Structures are given as structure tokens and as C-alpha cells.
């Protein structure tokens, strides 16, 4: 986690302190906005203003696939679902319990009264009636006739059981219960299905399904009480039966009520669960033709097309923006984490921006052509995908080209609708554009690379056709597009590359090949004026090129940089040891003056290079090949002079130090090491393998300890590779040779052998 935060702060710090990085950020933002604009425009279209009965003034066609919600059918489906939702009624289980308690209490009072005041064989129950009324609460009071009938019945417990059975039958008969009043459809829902759920109970009950027509109101039940009582207790005396009927009627209370809130909630849930009925208009579909009369159906489809067109597609645009921002953030982390060399300079930012802006604009207008978009193969093959990635890979590196290629693939896929054929073909074109020209040495290699792109894409098209069951005859007809795409893109790169080289002063491999021509005037002058320096530069270039090849670095750049690194010695060639010190000034100059004159060859070399329009990447070798090293020979000589003369003057070590800067990349560091090692190897007398190995190791570690390699990104493992590469070259240069006999010795030996034969 800390590592990710650290990388985030590093990225912010680079953006804050580096103008090129800020320019890159602005360019990325501009690319994101431009691509979002075009991708948004690609899903918009024209609107049409018609009314029913008008004559169509043009063909109205659907510009893209449109899926829409069919409001009328969705509404009807939701309505049907709502009407099928059962009405909810609540059945209060506590009502029956309460009614049974009332009956039990009433009959218990009757039983207790008779037990305390038995009739004793008389039919006069006035006393018992008075006693019963006295102990009965007001809410249990019935008229005297009913109470007398209860007192007359000689088995109160049986009577209580009969009354309980009657109440249970009424309330629990088929789980119907008793409504307070007839259902009058208060929510205007033509539905007769009912769900009855039991409330006010500790026991879980399943909801019971019924029909609304079967449910009875309390008045309906009261009309049926006599029949119910008679069916349950047919053997009761008529008077007792009448009393029971009256008690039941007076005790009845409704126990079921309609629950409109719960019914509406379930209706809403049922409607919400309904998936919208989707309709679609297919891309290229003709809604109405020019001259036709606009009908209601035409108008319905035109309205759908207009609504889709007018919609700003804010979600789509937000998604596109977010996807691209995340894409560049991920690659920003990649650059900081793994390859700081990918951080672009101002020129690379401008070039990449112009390439991407051109590609996005071109791809957008190509995608607007209906004839082209009928085949995804043709659409991709008409795009300059290989051209973009080839240019970036040649001008800079494959890593930046891959990042650009991924964005190109994204734009292509989004414009085409994301079909597999588009994804695979665009990915292949982008990746091949990155790698096929990685090692081009001649301009004809571009055509070979283009042919490879065309052939591989042709095979890929055949493979996709087999997978998607596209008729192969149709695919074979389009193979010439694939071959043409590869060749045309390579020709475009071949033609436009010099333009980028000259306008932006970019050092490409082909520019380096031109600069490595030893027949150039500057090298002819060096050969005539400074032959030792010329020979030294050739050996340094050979050593540097070999080492950079082993490092997978830019060996061509190192080779050319080594050629030019000492061109500042041309004008004062005879002051330098490799050319033979014949300049008379060498005997009159003090150590400090002599060292300053030698140090000046760096600045003079930079000036000569700029006069000859040498690229800055090559000038870096001139500027950095000595770093900030000390001219120890002259510094030591100056110290000896002061010591022997007993002078009190002071010597500044910086007077004998090169101004730098230190090598900033692997290639300039390799040339620095090759320069010092080649010069030092000349001081060895009869060098052997062990001496050369010790010399190379000592110089490399001295430069390392002096901090001269701190900014070069050379690791210890890479330094070991450099040493081994140098030793291969030096051992070849200083290998031991057999001693050839001179001409006189050969002649004497021939004469001696001739006399012996005679």
C-alpha cells in the first residue's frame, strides 16, 4: 500500500515540476475529450418533424441499433400483473377467542346460579333469574326470556359446548370469517382473488386463497344463524334453540377486514417486478420512404428515433470518460514503476497528440459511412492503425508505441460496436505495427514489415471467418484489403518519417545511419588533422556498439556518439597525446593552462556539432563522455611543481575538472567507459589477458566509486556485461602475434641449404 502511495506522489511530483510532463497531461486530457466527443457524436443522429398524414420528404433510416422501452405494452403487462394480485384481507384471530370467552362466562354464570340455587322441582325460576342477573356483568346482559331458557336447560356444560361449536363454525368455516360489510372495491381493482392472512396470533398461519364472492358480511351471517344452530344442535328444545340463536346473533362481531395498504403494496411490487417490454429498431432499417404517407405506426417509430437522438447519453459519455481516465492512470503507474524513460519530452508529446488526433478524426468520419460499416473487416483495414504504432515505435520506443496502440484499439472497438472481428484485427494491426519494424536497417525493410502485417492479418481474417461461420468466399474477396493495408501503411511511414525527423529534429535509426557515414567531411578532416583521434574514435565506437548490443541498448546511437565524441580535438589535434604532441605551446603552457585547453575540447566539440546540424542526442555524447572527472595527470603535475618550487600559491582542484554533466543514459555511460579504457590500454606494454582484465575492472570501479555512473541507470549486472564486451574487443586488438623472420634471414637459410645439397 505504501508503495502505491509513493508512486502516486512521484507521479504528482513529476507533473508539478516538469513542464513536458504537464504538457503531456494536457495532451492526454485533450485526447480524452476529443475521443469522447467523437464517440458521443457517433451515437447521435438527425431528428425528424412530421405529423400523421404528411408526406415523407426523405427516407427516414435508423443510424444505429436502438433498443427502446415499449411503454404501451409494458403498461398493459403491468396492468395485467396488478389485476392478478390477490386482494389482502386480515383475519383477527382474537375476535373468536374473545367471543368464546363471553359465551363461556355466560354459561358458567348460569351453571353457578343453578348450583347455588337449585329449582327444587318447581318451574318458577324467578329467584334464579334475579341471582343470575345480579352476577352477570352489564356487557353479558340478555333479556329475561333468553336467560330463563338457559336456566331451564338442565345441562349447561353441553349448552356451552354447543355454543362454542357454533361460534367456531361461523368464524372458522373454511377460513372465511365474517366481514363487517360487503366488499365494495375501494381501490377499483377488478379482481376477485383474495388472500386471507391471520393476525393477532402467536401461531404462524399460511395465507389462504379464496374468492371474494364467497366471503360473507355480518348481516349475511346473522340471516343464516338459525340454520347453522339447527344443523349443529337439532335436538335442542325450541325455546332453548331460539335463545341460542339470539345469543349468537348478539355476540357476533366481524373478524375480517379489507387491508387496502397491504394490497396496494403488493400490487406495486408485482408491477415493479415486471421487466419492461423492449422493442428495437435495427441499424439501416427504413422507417418510412420518401413520398410515403406518415401513419400512426410510422409516427411511433419516428418518435422513438427522435427521443433516442435527443437524449444526451450522459451515462454513456460518463462511462467513456471514466474508462479512458482509468486507462491513462494505469499506464501512468506503469511508466513510473517500471520505465521512467517513457516519460515523454515536449516533442514526443506533440507528435503523439497529433497522431492520435488525426487517427480519432479519421476513424470517426470513416465510421459514418454506411457502406464501409457493413463489414467490420473493411472498417478496420481502412484505418491507419499500423501507421500510428510504427511511427511511435521508430521515433521513440516500443513501450510508448504499445500505450498508443492500446488507445487506438479502444477507439476502433468503440466506434465499430465491439465485435470480435474488430477487436482481434485491430489488436493484431497495432501489435504488428509495434514489432515488425523494431530492427529495420534499410528503408526497404519497411515494405517487408508491411507485407508481414498484411499476411498475418489475412490469416487472422480467415480464422475469424471460420469461427463466426462467415462464408470463406466473402473473406477471400477482402484479402487484398489486408495486404494493401500493410503495404500502404508501411509506405506512409517511409514517406512521412523524414518529415518528422526534420521538423522535430528527431534522431531515428535512419538518421544515425546517415551520421555514421565515415565519408562525411567532418571525418575526413579528423582523419587528416587528428589521425590518432580518428583511430581512437573507431575503436571506442566498436567497443561501445558491442557492449550496447549485449545490453539491448541503442547500439546504433552509441556507435555514432562514439564517432563524434572527440570532434572537439580537430582544431588543436597536436596538443593531444594520441596524435603526437608536436604543438610548441605544449612546452610553454603551465599544467593548469594545458588542462584547461584540453578540457575545452568538450565545448568546442559541441559547437562544431551544432555547426554541422548534429542532433542533440549525439551531442550528449560529446558533452557527457568525460562527466565531471578530474585530469589527474595535470593536477598531480601542478602539485609537484608547487611542492618543488616551495611556492605558497594554492591550486583549485576544480580547475582540472571537466564541467560535466555526468552520463544520463546507458549509451553515454558506455562510451565514457570505452573512451577511458581504450586510452588507458595504450599505456600497457605487451598487454596480456590478465592485465587487460585488471585494467578494465579498475577503471569501471573507479568511475563507479567517483559517482560518474549514478545517473546512467546501469546496474552492477549490466556493468559486468559491459566489462566482458570490452574485454572481447581488447583481447582481439592486443592478441599476441608470431615473430616473422626478416628477408635477410630467409635468404641466408636458403643459401646454406643449397650448399648442403651440392
C-alpha positions in Angstrom: 0.0 0.0 0.0 2.8 2.4 0.9 4.5 1.6 -2.4 1.3 2.6 -4.3 1.1 5.8 -2.4 4.7 6.5 -3.1 4.2 6.0 -6.8 1.2 8.4 -6.7 3.2 11.1 -5.0 6.1 10.6 -7.5 3.6 10.9 -10.4 2.2 14.1 -8.9 5.7 15.5 -8.3 6.8 14.8 -11.9 3.7 16.6 -13.2 4.2 19.5 -10.8 7.9 20.1 -11.6 8.3 19.0 -15.2 6.8 21.3 -18.0 7.0 18.4 -20.5 5.0 16.2 -18.1 2.4 18.9 -17.7 2.2 19.3 -21.4 1.7 15.5 -21.7 -1.1 15.7 -19.1 -2.8 18.4 -21.0 -2.4 16.4 -24.2 -3.9 13.3 -22.6 -6.9 15.4 -21.4 -7.4 16.8 -24.9 -7.2 13.3 -26.4 -9.8 12.1 -23.9 -12.1 15.0 -24.6 -11.7 14.7 -28.4 -12.3 10.9 -28.4 -15.3 11.3 -26.1 -16.7 14.0 -28.4 -16.4 11.8 -31.5 -17.7 8.7 -29.7 -20.7 10.7 -28.4 -21.4 12.2 -31.9 -21.3 8.7 -33.3 -24.3 7.6 -31.3 -26.3 10.8 -32.1 -28.2 11.5 -35.3 -30.8 13.7 -37.0 -34.3 14.4 -35.8 -37.5 14.4 -38.0 -40.5 16.7 -37.7 -43.6 15.0 -39.1 -47.3 14.7 -38.3 -49.7 11.9 -39.2 -51.0 12.3 -42.7 -47.9 14.2 -44.0 -45.9 13.0 -47.0 -42.3 12.0 -46.1 -39.8 14.4 -47.6 -36.9 11.9 -47.3 -36.1 8.4 -46.4 -36.0 8.0 -42.7 -33.5 5.4 -41.7 -32.2 4.2 -38.3 -28.5 5.2 -38.0 -27.7 2.6 -35.3 -29.3 -0.2 -33.3 -31.8 1.3 -30.9 -33.4 -0.6 -28.1 -36.3 1.2 -26.5 -38.9 0.5 -23.9 -42.3 -0.2 -25.3 -44.4 1.9 -23.0 -47.8 0.8 -24.0 -47.1 -2.9 -23.9 -45.2 -2.5 -20.7 -48.1 -0.7 -19.2 -50.6 -3.3 -20.3 -48.3 -6.1 -18.9 -48.0 -4.2 -15.6 -51.8 -3.7 -15.5 -52.4 -7.4 -16.1 -49.9 -8.3 -13.3 -51.6 -5.8 -11.0 -55.0 -7.2 -11.6 -53.8 -10.7 -10.9 -52.5 -9.7 -7.4 -55.0 -11.2 -4.8 -56.7 -8.7 -2.5 -55.4 -8.9 1.1 -57.8 -9.4 4.0 -56.8 -9.5 7.6 -58.5 -12.1 9.8 -58.3 -11.2 13.5 -57.9 -14.4 15.5 -58.5 -12.6 18.7 -62.2 -12.0 17.9 -63.1 -15.7 18.1 -61.2 -16.0 21.3 -63.0 -13.1 22.8 -66.4 -14.4 21.6 -65.7 -17.8 23.2 -64.7 -16.2 26.4 -68.0 -14.3 26.5 -70.1 -17.4 25.9 -68.1 -19.4 28.5 -68.5 -16.7 31.1 -72.3 -16.5 30.4 -72.9 -20.3 30.6 -70.6 -20.6 33.7 -72.7 -17.9 35.4 -75.8 -20.0 34.6 -74.2 -23.2 35.9 -73.1 -21.5 39.1 -76.5 -19.9 39.7 -78.3 -23.3 39.3 -75.7 -24.9 41.5 -76.2 -22.4 44.3 -80.0 -22.1 43.9 -81.4 -25.4 42.6 -85.1 -25.1 41.4 -86.2 -27.9 43.8 -88.9 -29.3 41.5 -90.7 -26.0 40.8 -91.0 -24.3 37.4 -90.7 -20.9 39.0 -87.2 -19.7 38.3 -87.7 -16.1 39.3 -85.2 -16.2 42.1 -82.6 -17.9 40.0 -83.2 -15.3 37.3 -82.6 -12.5 39.7 -79.5 -14.2 41.1 -78.1 -14.7 37.5 -78.7 -11.1 36.5 -77.0 -10.0 39.7 -73.8 -11.8 39.0 -73.7 -11.2 35.2 -71.7 -8.1 34.0 -73.5 -5.5 32.0 -72.0 -6.5 28.7 -73.4 -10.0 29.2 -76.9 -8.9 29.9 -79.6 -10.5 27.8 -83.4 -10.2 28.1 -85.2 -12.4 30.6 -86.6 -14.8 28.1 -83.1 -15.8 26.9 -81.8 -16.1 30.4 -84.8 -18.2 31.6 -84.3 -20.6 28.6 -80.7 -21.0 29.7 -81.7 -21.7 33.3 -84.4 -24.2 32.1 -81.8 -26.3 30.2 -80.6 -29.0 32.6 -77.1 -29.4 31.1 -75.2 -26.1 31.0 -71.9 -27.7 30.0 -73.4 -29.3 27.0 -75.0 -26.0 26.1 -71.6 -24.2 26.4 -70.1 -26.8 24.1 -72.8 -26.4 21.5 -72.5 -22.6 21.6 -68.7 -22.8 21.2 -69.0 -25.2 18.2 -71.5 -22.8 16.6 -69.1 -19.8 17.1 -66.1 -21.7 15.8 -68.1 -22.9 12.8 -69.1 -19.4 11.9 -65.7 -17.8 12.3 -63.5 -20.6 11.1 -65.8 -22.2 8.5 -63.5 -22.7 5.5 -61.3 -19.9 6.9 -63.9 -17.4 5.5 -64.7 -15.5 8.7 -67.1 -12.5 8.9 -66.8 -9.2 7.1 -68.1 -6.0 8.7 -69.8 -5.1 5.5 -69.9 -6.2 1.9 -66.7 -5.5 -0.2 -67.3 -2.5 -2.4 -63.9 -2.5 -4.3 -62.5 0.7 -2.8 -59.3 0.6 -5.0 -61.1 -0.1 -8.2 -59.3 -3.3 -9.0 -61.3 -5.8 -11.0 -60.0 -8.8 -9.1 -62.0 -11.4 -7.2 -59.0 -13.4 -5.9 -58.4 -13.0 -2.1 -55.6 -13.7 0.3 -56.7 -14.1 3.9 -53.9 -13.8 6.4 -54.4 -14.3 10.2 -53.2 -11.6 12.6 -53.1 -11.3 16.4 -51.9 -14.9 16.9 -48.7 -16.5 18.2 -49.1 -19.3 15.7 -47.9 -18.9 12.1 -50.6 -19.4 9.6 -50.3 -19.7 5.8 -52.2 -17.2 3.8 -55.4 -18.8 2.5 -56.6 -18.1 -1.1 -60.3 -17.5 -1.6 -62.8 -15.8 -3.9 -64.3 -12.5 -2.9 -67.9 -13.7 -3.8 -67.7 -16.5 -1.2 -67.0 -14.1 1.6 -70.0 -13.1 3.9 -70.7 -9.9 5.7 -72.0 -10.0 9.3 -75.6 -9.3 8.1 -75.4 -12.3 5.8 -74.2 -14.5 8.6 -76.9 -13.3 11.0 -79.5 -14.4 8.5 -78.0 -17.8 8.4 -77.5 -18.2 12.2 -80.7 -20.1 12.8 -79.9 -22.7 10.1 -76.3 -23.0 11.4 -77.6 -23.5 15.0 -80.2 -26.0 14.0 -77.7 -28.0 11.9 -75.3 -28.2 14.8 -77.9 -28.7 17.6 -81.0 -30.2 16.1 -82.2 -31.8 19.3 -82.4 -28.7 21.4 -85.8 -27.6 22.6 -87.4 -24.9 20.6 -87.2 -22.3 23.3 -83.5 -23.1 24.0 -82.7 -23.1 20.3 -84.3 -19.7 19.9 -82.3 -18.5 22.9 -79.1 -19.8 21.4 -79.8 -18.1 18.1 -80.4 -14.8 19.8 -77.2 -15.2 21.9 -75.1 -15.9 18.7 -76.6 -13.0 16.8 -76.0 -10.6 19.6 -72.4 -11.9 20.2 -71.3 -11.9 16.6 -68.6 -9.3 15.6 -66.8 -9.1 12.3 -63.3 -10.6 12.3 -62.2 -9.9 8.8 -61.4 -6.5 7.2 -60.0 -5.5 3.9 -56.4 -4.1 4.0 -56.0 -1.6 1.2 -52.4 -0.6 2.2 -51.1 -4.1 2.0 -53.0 -4.8 -1.2 -51.6 -1.7 -2.8 -48.0 -2.5 -1.7 -48.3 -6.0 -3.2 -49.7 -4.5 -6.4 -46.7 -2.1 -6.6 -44.2 -4.9 -6.0 -45.9 -7.0 -8.7 -45.7 -4.1 -11.2 -42.1 -3.3 -10.2 -41.1 -7.0 -10.9 -42.4 -6.8 -14.4 -39.5 -6.4 -16.8 -40.0 -3.7 -19.5 -41.2 -4.9 -22.8 -38.3 -3.9 -25.1 -38.6 -3.1 -28.8 -35.8 -2.5 -31.2 -35.0 -0.6 -34.4 -32.2 -2.2 -36.4 -29.4 -0.2 -37.9 -30.2 0.6 -41.5 -33.9 -0.1 -41.1 -36.1 2.1 -43.2 -38.9 3.6 -41.1 -40.5 5.4 -43.9 -39.6 6.0 -47.5 -39.7 9.3 -49.3 -43.1 10.0 -50.7 -45.0 7.7 -48.3 -47.8 9.0 -46.1 -46.9 9.1 -42.4 -49.1 6.7 -40.5 -49.5 6.3 -36.8 -47.1 3.4 -36.8 -44.5 5.5 -38.7 -45.0 8.3 -36.3 -44.5 6.0 -33.3 -41.1 4.8 -34.7 -40.1 8.3 -35.7 -40.8 9.5 -32.1 -38.6 6.7 -30.8 -35.8 7.7 -33.2 -36.1 11.4 -32.2 -36.2 10.6 -28.5 -33.1 8.5 -28.8 -31.3 11.1 -30.8 -32.2 14.0 -28.5 -31.0 12.1 -25.5 -27.6 13.3 -24.4 -26.5 9.9 -23.3 -24.9 11.2 -20.2 -24.3 7.7 -18.8 -22.6 6.6 -22.0 -20.4 9.7 -22.0 -19.5 9.4 -18.3 -18.6 5.8 -18.9 -16.3 6.6 -21.8 -14.6 9.4 -19.9 -14.1 7.2 -16.8 -12.8 4.3 -18.9 -10.2 6.5 -20.6 -9.1 8.2 -17.4 -8.6 4.9 -15.7 -6.7 3.7 -18.8 -4.2 6.5 -18.6 -3.9 6.3 -14.8 -2.9 2.6 -15.1 -0.3 3.4 -17.7 0.9 6.4 -15.7 1.6 4.0 -12.8 3.4 1.6 -15.3 5.6 4.4 -16.5 6.7 5.5 -13.0 7.0 2.0 -11.7 8.9 0.2 -14.5 10.2 2.6 -17.1 10.9 6.3 -16.3 12.4 6.6 -19.9 8.8 6.5 -21.1 8.1 9.9 -19.6 7.8 11.9 -22.8 9.5 15.1 -23.7 7.8 18.1 -25.4 8.4 16.9 -28.9 7.1 13.3 -28.3 4.0 14.7 -26.6 3.3 16.9 -29.7 3.9 14.1 -32.1 1.8 11.6 -30.2 -1.0 14.1 -29.8 -1.1 15.0 -33.5 -1.0 11.3 -34.4 -3.9 10.4 -32.1 -5.9 13.4 -33.0 -5.5 12.6 -36.7 -6.4 8.9 -36.1 -9.5 9.7 -34.0 -10.8 12.2 -36.5 -10.2 10.0 -39.5 -11.7 6.9 -37.8 -14.8 8.9 -36.8 -15.5 10.0 -40.4 -14.8 6.6 -41.8 -17.3 5.1 -39.3 -20.0 7.5 -40.5 -20.0 5.7 -43.9 -22.8 3.1 -44.0 -21.2 1.2 -46.9 -17.9 0.8 -45.0 -19.5 -0.2 -41.7 -21.4 -3.1 -43.3 -18.2 -5.0 -43.0 -16.1 -4.8 -39.8 -13.1 -6.2 -41.6 -13.2 -3.3 -44.2 -13.6 -0.7 -41.4 -10.5 -1.8 -39.5 -8.4 -2.3 -42.6 -9.2 1.2 -43.8 -7.8 2.6 -40.6 -4.1 3.6 -40.3 -3.6 1.5 -37.1 -0.1 0.1 -38.1 1.0 3.5 -39.3 0.4 5.1 -35.9 2.2 2.4 -33.9 5.0 2.1 -36.4 5.8 5.8 -36.3 5.8 6.0 -32.5 7.9 2.8 -32.2 10.5 4.1 -34.7 10.7 7.6 -33.4 10.7 6.6 -29.7 10.3 3.1 -28.3 8.0 0.1 -28.3 6.7 0.8 -24.8 5.2 4.2 -25.8 4.0 2.6 -29.0 2.2 -0.1 -27.1 0.4 2.5 -24.9 -0.6 4.5 -28.0 -1.7 1.2 -29.7 -3.9 0.3 -26.8 -5.7 3.6 -27.0 -6.0 3.2 -30.8 -7.6 -0.3 -30.3 -10.1 1.2 -27.7 -11.2 3.9 -30.2 -11.6 1.4 -33.0 -13.6 -1.0 -30.9 -15.9 1.7 -29.5 -16.6 3.1 -33.0 -17.3 -0.3 -34.5 -19.6 -1.7 -31.8 -17.1 -4.1 -30.2 -17.4 -7.2 -32.4 -14.8 -9.9 -32.0 -13.6 -9.4 -35.6 -12.9 -5.8 -34.9 -11.1 -6.4 -31.6 -8.9 -9.2 -33.0 -8.0 -7.4 -36.2 -7.3 -4.0 -34.6 -5.2 -5.7 -31.8 -3.2 -7.6 -34.4 -2.6 -4.4 -36.6 -1.5 -2.4 -33.6 0.8 -5.0 -32.1 2.4 -5.9 -35.5 3.0 -2.2 -36.2 5.0 -2.1 -33.0 7.2 -5.1 -33.6 7.7 -5.6 -37.4 10.0 -2.5 -37.7 11.9 -2.9 -34.5 15.2 -3.9 -36.3 14.9 -2.1 -39.6 18.3 -1.2 -41.0 17.3 -0.3 -44.6 14.3 1.6 -45.9 13.3 -1.5 -47.9 12.7 -3.3 -44.6 9.6 -1.2 -44.3 8.0 -3.0 -47.2 8.9 -6.3 -45.7 7.3 -5.3 -42.5 4.2 -4.1 -44.3 4.0 -7.4 -46.1 4.2 -9.3 -42.8 1.4 -7.2 -41.4 -0.8 -7.9 -44.4 -0.1 -11.6 -44.5 -0.8 -12.2 -40.7 -3.9 -10.1 -40.8 -5.1 -12.1 -43.8 -4.6 -15.4 -41.9 -6.4 -13.8 -38.9 -9.4 -12.9 -41.1 -9.6 -16.5 -42.3 -9.5 -17.7 -38.7 -12.3 -15.3 -37.7 -14.4 -16.3 -40.6 -14.1 -20.0 -39.6 -15.1 -19.2 -36.0 -18.0 -16.9 -36.9 -19.1 -19.1 -39.9 -18.7 -16.3 -42.4 -18.6 -17.7 -45.9 -14.9 -18.0 -46.9 -15.6 -16.9 -50.4 -16.5 -13.5 -49.0 -13.4 -13.4 -46.9 -11.1 -14.3 -49.8 -12.6 -11.3 -51.7 -11.3 -9.0 -49.0 -7.8 -10.4 -48.5 -6.4 -7.8 -50.9 -7.6 -5.1 -48.5 -5.5 -6.8 -45.8 -2.4 -7.0 -47.9 -2.9 -3.4 -49.1 -3.4 -2.2 -45.6 0.0 -3.5 -44.5 1.9 -2.2 -47.6 0.2 1.2 -47.7 0.8 1.8 -44.0 4.5 0.9 -44.4 4.8 3.2 -47.4 3.1 6.0 -45.4 5.7 5.5 -42.6 8.5 5.5 -45.2 7.3 8.7 -46.7 6.3 10.7 -43.6 9.2 9.6 -41.3 11.7 12.0 -42.8 9.2 14.8 -42.3 9.1 14.1 -38.6 12.9 13.7 -38.5 13.5 17.2 -40.0 10.6 19.1 -38.5 11.1 17.9 -35.0 14.8 17.2 -35.2 14.4 13.6 -34.0 17.3 11.2 -34.2 15.9 7.9 -35.7 17.9 4.9 -36.7 18.0 6.1 -40.3 19.3 9.5 -39.2 22.0 7.6 -37.3 22.9 5.6 -40.3 23.4 8.8 -42.3 25.5 10.3 -39.4 27.7 7.1 -39.3 29.0 7.7 -42.8 32.8 8.0 -42.4 33.0 9.7 -45.8 31.4 12.8 -44.3 33.6 16.0 -44.4 34.0 16.1 -40.7 35.5 12.7 -40.5 37.8 13.4 -43.5 39.1 16.4 -41.7 39.6 14.4 -38.5 41.5 11.7 -40.4 43.8 14.3 -41.9 44.3 16.6 -38.9 43.9 14.1 -36.0 44.6 10.6 -37.2 45.2 9.3 -33.7 41.9 10.7 -32.5 40.2 9.2 -35.6 41.6 5.8 -34.9 40.7 6.1 -31.2 37.1 7.0 -32.1 36.8 4.0 -34.3 37.9 1.6 -31.6 35.7 3.3 -29.0 32.7 3.0 -31.3 33.4 -0.7 -31.9 33.7 -1.3 -28.1 30.5 0.8 -27.4 28.5 -0.8 -30.1 29.3 -4.3 -28.9 28.5 -3.5 -25.3 25.2 -1.9 -26.1 24.2 -4.8 -28.2 24.8 -7.1 -25.2 22.8 -4.7 -23.0 19.9 -4.5 -25.6 20.5 -0.7 -25.5 20.6 1.6 -28.6 23.8 0.3 -30.1 23.5 2.5 -33.2 23.2 5.6 -31.1 26.3 4.6 -29.1 28.2 3.9 -32.2 27.5 7.3 -33.8 28.0 9.1 -30.4 31.5 7.4 -30.2 32.3 8.6 -33.7 31.6 12.2 -32.7 32.6 12.3 -29.1 36.1 13.8 -29.7 35.5 16.1 -32.7 36.5 19.0 -30.5 40.1 17.9 -30.8 40.3 18.5 -34.5 41.5 22.1 -34.3 44.1 21.5 -31.6 44.9 17.9 -32.6 48.7 18.2 -31.9 48.1 19.0 -28.3 46.7 15.5 -27.6 48.9 12.6 -26.9 47.2 10.2 -29.4 48.2 12.5 -32.3 51.7 13.1 -31.1 52.3 16.3 -29.1 54.1 18.5 -31.7 52.4 21.8 -30.9 55.0 24.2 -29.5 52.5 25.5 -27.0 52.8 22.3 -25.1 56.2 23.2 -23.8 55.2 26.7 -22.6 51.9 26.1 -21.0 51.5 25.5 -17.3 49.7 22.4 -16.1 46.6 24.4 -15.4 46.6 26.1 -18.8 47.3 22.9 -20.6 44.5 21.1 -18.8 42.1 24.0 -19.5 43.0 23.8 -23.2 42.3 20.0 -23.2 39.1 20.4 -21.2 37.9 23.0 -23.8 37.7 20.2 -26.5 34.3 19.3 -25.0 32.7 22.7 -25.6 34.5 23.1 -28.9 33.1 19.7 -29.9 29.6 20.8 -29.0 30.0 24.0 -31.1 31.3 22.0 -34.1 28.5 19.5 -33.9 25.9 22.3 -33.8 27.5 23.9 -36.8 27.1 20.6 -38.7 23.5 20.2 -37.5 24.3 17.1 -35.4 21.2 16.1 -33.3 21.2 16.8 -29.6 21.1 13.1 -28.7 24.5 12.7 -30.4 25.8 16.0 -28.8 25.0 14.5 -25.4 27.9 12.1 -26.0 30.3 14.9 -26.6 29.1 16.8 -23.5 29.0 13.8 -21.2 31.8 11.5 -22.2 34.2 12.8 -19.6 31.4 13.6 -17.0 32.9 15.5 -14.0 36.2 13.6 -13.9 39.5 15.1 -12.8 42.5 15.4 -15.1 44.7 13.6 -12.5 47.9 13.8 -14.6 47.9 17.6 -14.8 46.6 18.1 -11.3 49.4 15.9 -10.0 52.0 17.8 -12.1 50.7 21.1 -10.8 51.0 19.9 -7.2 54.6 18.6 -7.9 55.6 22.0 -9.4 54.3 23.9 -6.3 56.0 21.4 -4.0 59.4 21.6 -5.7 59.4 25.4 -6.0 58.2 25.9 -2.5 55.5 28.2 -3.7 52.7 29.3 -1.4 50.1 29.6 -4.1 47.0 27.3 -3.9 45.7 25.0 -6.5 41.9 24.6 -7.1 41.0 21.1 -8.0 38.0 22.3 -10.0 40.5 24.0 -12.4 41.4 20.4 -13.6 37.8 19.1 -13.6 35.6 18.6 -16.6 32.3 20.6 -16.4 30.1 17.7 -17.0 27.3 16.7 -16.9 27.7 13.1 -15.9 26.2 10.5 -18.3 22.5 10.5 -18.2 21.8 7.2 -20.0 23.3 3.8 -20.6 24.7 4.6 -24.0 26.7 7.7 -23.0 28.0 5.9 -19.9 29.2 3.0 -22.1 31.0 5.5 -24.4 32.6 7.2 -21.3 34.0 3.8 -20.1 35.1 2.8 -23.6 36.9 6.1 -24.1 38.9 5.9 -20.8 39.6 2.1 -21.2 40.8 2.4 -24.8 43.1 5.3 -24.0 44.4 3.6 -20.8 45.1 0.3 -22.7 47.6 2.1 -24.9 49.8 2.7 -21.9 50.3 -1.1 -21.3 53.5 -2.7 -22.6 52.9 -6.1 -24.1 49.4 -6.4 -22.6 48.0 -9.8 -21.9 44.6 -11.0 -20.9 45.1 -10.7 -17.2 46.5 -7.1 -17.5 43.6 -6.1 -19.7 41.1 -7.6 -17.3 42.6 -5.8 -14.3 42.7 -2.5 -16.2 39.0 -2.7 -17.3 37.8 -3.7 -13.8 39.9 -1.0 -12.1 38.6 1.8 -14.4 35.0 0.7 -14.2 35.0 0.6 -10.4 36.9 3.9 -10.1 34.1 5.5 -12.2 31.5 3.8 -10.2 33.1 5.0 -6.9 33.5 8.5 -8.2 29.8 8.7 -8.9 30.2 9.2 -12.6 27.6 6.4 -13.3 25.0 7.5 -10.8 22.5 8.8 -13.4 23.1 6.2 -16.1 20.7 3.5 -14.8 23.4 0.9 -15.3 23.1 -1.9 -12.8 26.0 -4.0 -11.4 24.9 -6.9 -13.6 24.9 -4.6 -16.6 28.4 -3.2 -15.7 29.7 -6.8 -15.7 28.2 -7.4 -19.2 29.9 -4.2 -20.3 33.3 -5.3 -19.0 33.1 -8.7 -20.7 32.1 -7.0 -24.0 35.1 -4.6 -23.7 37.5 -7.5 -23.0 36.4 -9.4 -26.0 37.3 -6.4 -28.2 40.6 -5.6 -26.4 41.8 -9.2 -26.4 41.2 -9.2 -30.1 43.2 -6.0 -30.6 46.1 -6.9 -28.4 46.4 -10.6 -29.2 49.9 -12.0 -29.4 51.4 -12.4 -32.8 54.1 -14.7 -34.1 57.5 -13.1 -34.9 58.0 -13.1 -38.7 61.7 -13.7 -39.9 63.2 -10.9 -41.9 64.1 -11.2 -45.5 67.9 -11.5 -45.0 67.5 -14.4 -42.6 65.4 -16.3 -45.1 67.9 -15.7 -47.9 70.9 -16.9 -45.8 69.0 -20.1 -44.8 68.2 -20.8 -48.5 71.9 -20.5 -49.4 73.0 -22.8 -46.6 70.6 -25.5 -47.6 71.7 -25.2 -51.3 75.4 -25.8 -50.4 74.4 -28.8 -48.3 72.5 -30.4 -51.2 75.5 -29.9 -53.6 
